[in-house]
């Protein structure tokens, strides 16, 4: 398995405010696969994503990416891990408002020694005609495309997506999901997608369902359907 999570525990707070969010989670994810992490609010899905991404430190357990242990990494070594391996996409686009689309993407391009080709990426993501616009001049879907491009320019091994369609209407959500599907096919990027949307699980290779900090479902999807055919987005 390319991503190996073993017996991971994570808690927040102390005393009366103590909450154990992950209760010994173990799961493996294959390289190049699209994986959905589902669960109700408070189930631990975003926390699991953040632990894999090195944004949250675990209390105990092991997380390996391509055989490399990330639990225990701190400071510069943790930053290097995120820079060299990961791309992040969030529900809210976090674009720099006074930079153009191209400049927002270049912020991450400068962080890597092996970036993807900017022109190709703009073409794949349908951003060529918007490259010199500022975020305020873009629709929500176009801003999310820019955020995806910014994450992808680093040529990450793993793309972590936290509610990537959460702020979008159904048509734009479908467009973004078709885009992620295309990226996975073209670049073989391993993807983890946290979502409340129950339909998205039908387009991915692997489904993980969390409840109260534990995995209650973990299966390969043998009947994938294209994002373009998803219903109830």
C-alpha positions in Angstrom: 0.0 0.0 0.0 1.2 3.5 -0.8 -0.4 5.2 2.2 -0.3 3.1 5.3 -2.2 4.3 8.4 -1.8 2.1 11.5 -3.5 2.4 14.9 -3.6 6.2 14.7 -5.1 8.0 17.7 -5.8 11.7 17.9 -7.4 13.8 20.6 -8.0 17.4 21.4 -8.5 19.3 24.6 -7.9 18.4 28.3 -10.1 17.6 31.3 -13.7 18.2 30.7 -13.1 19.3 27.1 -11.1 16.2 26.1 -12.3 14.5 23.0 -10.7 11.5 21.3 -11.4 12.1 17.6 -9.5 9.1 16.1 -9.6 5.8 18.0 -6.9 3.6 16.6 -7.6 4.0 12.9 -5.8 1.6 10.5 -6.2 1.6 6.7 -4.2 1.2 3.5 -4.6 3.1 0.2 -3.1 2.0 -3.1 -0.9 4.3 -5.2 -2.8 6.1 -8.0 -6.2 5.4 -6.6 -9.0 7.8 -5.9 -10.3 7.4 -2.3 -13.3 9.0 -0.6 -13.4 9.4 3.2 -17.0 9.9 4.4 -18.8 10.3 7.7 -21.0 12.7 9.6 -19.8 15.9 11.2 -17.4 15.0 14.1 -16.7 11.5 12.7 -13.0 12.3 12.3 -12.7 12.4 8.6 -11.1 15.8 8.2 -8.8 15.0 11.2 -7.6 11.9 9.5 -6.9 13.8 6.3 -5.0 16.5 8.3 -3.0 13.8 10.1 -2.0 12.2 6.8 -1.1 15.7 5.5 1.0 16.5 8.5 -1.2 19.4 9.5 -2.2 17.7 12.7 0.2 15.7 14.9 -1.1 12.3 16.1 -1.1 11.1 19.7 0.1 7.6 18.7 0.3 5.3 15.7 2.1 5.3 12.4 1.5 7.0 9.0 3.7 6.0 6.1 3.7 7.5 2.6 5.6 5.5 0.1 7.3 3.7 3.0 8.4 7.0 4.7 7.2 7.4 8.3 5.8 10.9 8.9 4.8 10.5 12.5 7.6 12.1 14.6 8.6 14.6 11.9 8.8 18.1 13.2 9.6 21.6 12.0 11.6 21.8 8.8 11.4 18.0 8.1 7.6 18.1 8.3 7.5 21.1 6.0 9.8 19.4 3.6 7.5 16.3 3.6 4.4 18.5 2.8 6.3 20.4 0.1 7.8 17.3 -1.6 4.8 15.0 -1.5 1.5 16.7 -1.0 -1.0 19.0 -2.7 -4.0 20.4 -0.7 -7.4 21.5 -1.9 -9.9 23.0 0.5 -13.6 23.9 0.4 -12.6 27.6 0.6 -10.1 28.4 -2.1 -7.5 30.4 0.0 -6.3 32.2 -3.1 -4.2 35.4 -2.7 -6.6 38.1 -3.7 -4.0 40.6 -5.1 -2.3 37.9 -7.3 -3.5 36.8 -10.7 -4.4 33.2 -11.4 -1.0 32.6 -12.9 0.7 34.2 -10.0 -1.3 32.2 -7.4 -0.1 29.0 -9.2 3.5 30.3 -9.3 3.5 30.6 -5.6 3.6 26.8 -5.4 5.6 26.3 -8.6 8.6 28.0 -6.9 8.4 25.5 -4.1 9.4 22.5 -6.2 12.3 21.4 -8.4 10.1 19.3 -10.6 6.9 21.4 -11.4 4.4 20.4 -14.0 4.3 22.5 -17.1 2.3 25.7 -16.4 0.9 26.0 -20.0 -0.2 22.3 -20.0 -1.8 22.7 -16.6 -3.7 25.9 -17.5 -5.0 24.0 -20.6 -6.0 20.9 -18.8 -7.9 22.9 -16.1 -9.5 25.3 -18.6 -7.8 28.4 -17.2 -5.9 29.7 -20.2 -8.3 32.6 -20.8 -8.4 33.4 -17.1 -4.6 33.3 -16.4 -4.3 37.1 -15.9 -7.5 37.6 -13.9 -7.6 38.2 -10.2 -9.7 35.9 -7.9 -12.5 38.5 -7.5 -13.0 38.3 -11.3 -13.6 34.6 -11.3 -16.7 32.4 -10.5 -16.5 29.9 -7.6 -15.8 27.1 -10.0 -13.0 29.0 -11.7 -11.5 29.9 -8.3 -11.6 26.2 -7.3 -9.9 25.3 -10.6 -7.2 27.8 -9.7 -6.8 26.2 -6.3 -6.5 22.8 -7.9 -3.9 24.1 -10.3 -1.9 25.6 -7.5 -1.9 22.3 -5.7 -1.0 20.3 -8.8 1.8 22.5 -10.1 4.1 20.9 -7.5 3.5 17.5 -9.2 2.5 16.0 -5.8 2.4 12.3 -5.1 -0.8 12.7 -3.1 -3.6 15.2 -3.5 -5.7 15.8 -0.3 -9.1 17.3 -0.9 -11.3 18.5 2.0 -14.8 19.1 0.7 -13.6 20.3 -2.7 -17.2 20.8 -4.0 -18.7 21.9 -0.7 -19.1 25.6 -1.7 -20.2 24.9 -5.3 -23.6 24.3 -7.0 -24.4 20.9 -8.5 -23.3 21.7 -12.1 -20.0 23.2 -11.0 -19.4 20.3 -8.6 -19.8 17.9 -11.4 -17.3 19.9 -13.5 -14.8 19.8 -10.7 -15.2 16.1 -10.1 -14.7 15.4 -13.8 -11.6 17.5 -13.6 -10.3 15.5 -10.6 -11.1 12.3 -12.5 -9.1 13.5 -15.5 -6.2 14.6 -13.3 -6.1 11.1 -11.8 -6.1 9.5 -15.2 -3.5 11.8 -16.7 -1.0 12.3 -13.8 -1.8 9.1 -11.8 -2.1 11.2 -8.7 -3.2 9.4 -5.5 -6.3 11.3 -4.2 -8.0 11.4 -0.8 -11.3 13.2 -0.9 -13.2 14.1 2.3 -16.9 14.8 1.5 -20.4 14.9 2.9 -21.8 14.2 -0.6 -22.9 10.5 -0.8 -22.8 10.4 -4.6 -19.1 11.0 -4.9 -18.3 7.6 -3.5 -19.7 6.0 -6.7 -16.9 7.5 -8.9 -13.8 6.4 -6.8 -11.8 3.3 -6.4 -11.9 3.1 -2.6 -14.4 4.1 0.1 -13.7 4.7 3.8 -16.5 5.5 6.2 -15.8 6.8 9.6 -18.1 6.9 12.6 -17.2 8.3 16.0 -13.5 8.1 15.2 -13.5 4.5 13.9 -13.7 3.0 10.5 -17.0 1.2 10.1 -16.8 0.6 6.3 -13.7 0.1 4.1 -14.1 -1.3 0.7 -13.0 -1.2 -3.0 -15.6 0.1 -5.4 -16.0 -2.6 -8.1 -18.8 -0.7 -9.9 -17.3 2.8 -10.6 -19.3 5.1 -12.7 -17.9 8.3 -14.5 -18.3 11.6 -12.7 -20.3 12.9 -15.6 -23.0 10.3 -14.7 -23.3 11.0 -11.0 -26.7 11.9 -9.7 -27.8 14.1 -6.8 -24.7 16.3 -6.6 
